[in-house]
Amino acid sequence: MSSLAGRFAGALPRFERAERGRVVAGVCSGIAETLSVDPVLVRLTFALLAFASGAGILAYLGAWALLSAPEAPQPSRTRRITGAVLLVVSAVLALRGLGLSDRVVWPLALAAAGLTVLSGAIPGGLDDRRARIGGIVLVVLGAAFFLERNAHGSATTLLAPGAALVALLLVVGPWAWRLSRERDAERAERIRTQERAELAARVHDSVLQTLALIQRGPDDPRRVSTLARRQERELRAWLYPEREPAAPGTLAGALQGAVAEIEELHGIRVELVRTGDVEADERVRALVLAAREALANAAKHAGVAEVSVFVEASPERVALYVRDRGGGFDPDSVPADRRGIAHSIRERMERVGGSARIVSSPDEGTEVELDLPGRAE
Amino acid sequence: MSVPLRRVVLVDDHDLFRAGVRSQLGPTVEVVGEAGTVADAVPLIKELDPDVVLLDVHLPDGGGQAVIVQVAPERPGVRFLALSVSDAAEDVIGVIRAGARGYVTKTISGEELTEAIQRTADGDAVFSPRLAGFVLDAFRSGEAAADPELDQLTAREREVLQLIARGYRYKEIAARLHLSARTVESHVSAVLRKLQLSSRHELTRWAAERRLI
């Protein structure tokens, strides 16, 4: 079906009679289902049209003849043509019922019949060429009839362009509606395809590369776990961007960077839990550097695989805790040459108006508490 | 002190992961059944009536929540412990609000997981540091609470959660706050109840935003 008529027919919504929810023959509920409207609305329209010299009843019969039941073969050609004729007659009756004079109604009916044939609503029996010629003849006849009858202007002529427009909308409307639905579906499909491509690219660049690296050097457990950890971090940042904002200008972003560095450098795992966030000014950056030092100490001396970091941030106060369950030490007996704690942690915090506290014991591990009051103080 | 043997059903769509968990669990836990989908898990759990179900948050035909919702009304004695690789707040909050007694991440050690299962079977709540962080976030003050009983944490509950977030275990928290382990557990259970019943904006938003990945 590559002809114009075929394409036009393909663009029309496909009406069927409904099996479910039908009252008489399923015509109204079938139409309602295709148009996605309430069946009551369709039934009401038919009922109202019935008052126009019975147009509604004729239209119902016509539609019943024309539409097939679901999963049933197309009705016979005679039946389809009868249905179409009934629909056209009922349309004429309805328009007359609306007060349009015969001068307008009959030309319209002819034109509508022509357009119906052109649209391929009665396919099958007629081949495309003959259908096209027949349709065009009918439309031209309708137009000629209209001009002949309305050569001498009167009040009703003014109505004619409006009526013609309505007829045109009736014919073109469903087609345009269907086209726009198809375009939406196409767009959704395109977006899906793009997303899939992006996912494939991401998996290829990161996960598959990492797996290849791991397979090349499976005998070095530390390297394997470092690679796996790095990959996990990347993947998480991508999957849950709202949870891992990593904006470098914030405490969270700076801390994540520091944690990632420590994990890479020392092959340990850092469990970072955070509530709240603040802008990373100079003081906050000092706090992050102190935390980094505490993490490095834990990684080097505690002899554990995992260290916990918890940070609670608000504009009034930032509290950060670095905790390990390692061997612990006596903070007072650290030799003077081990400058890490004194210099990098305590002094750094004090310079920006904060404080550091270190609690350590051989059986409970070590916790470094960093406290930074808000700027107001 | 003898620890009772707990019957556990594993629900996770990765065979490899299930095998890993099985091999890591201590002798006090017996895996009586396994399932990889919601459709398989629901009848299996109803039939076996285990003490604890270890439940993955993401399953191909729904999620951990779907399993809880379908099993819980008929088997009120079965307790659920959610297990996930996800860090997304809406996943965590969603499964807890569906009725799970706790949430742990898949990187948990075998020993800790065994302990968490025991605690879940006893009806206690199991909070990982990360879950504690989420709860502190969700219950941050600022927003006017409609129901102070449910919408706010007490100072003690907040303190306990902060210590969990810092990596402390229940016993260590009890020692630090000079409380009994039992009291610490009852604080955590109270927080779990608030998490499930509170209508705080953040919680309902997280629960509503739950999406598939």
Interface residues (C-beta under 8 A of the other chain):
Chain A: R236 L239 Y240 E242 R243 E244 R269 E271 V273 R274 T275 G276 S308 F310 E312 Y321 R323 R325 E364 E367
Chain B: S86 D87 A88 A89 T107 P129 R130 A132 G133 L136 D137 R140 Q162 A165 R166 G167 Y168 E172 I213
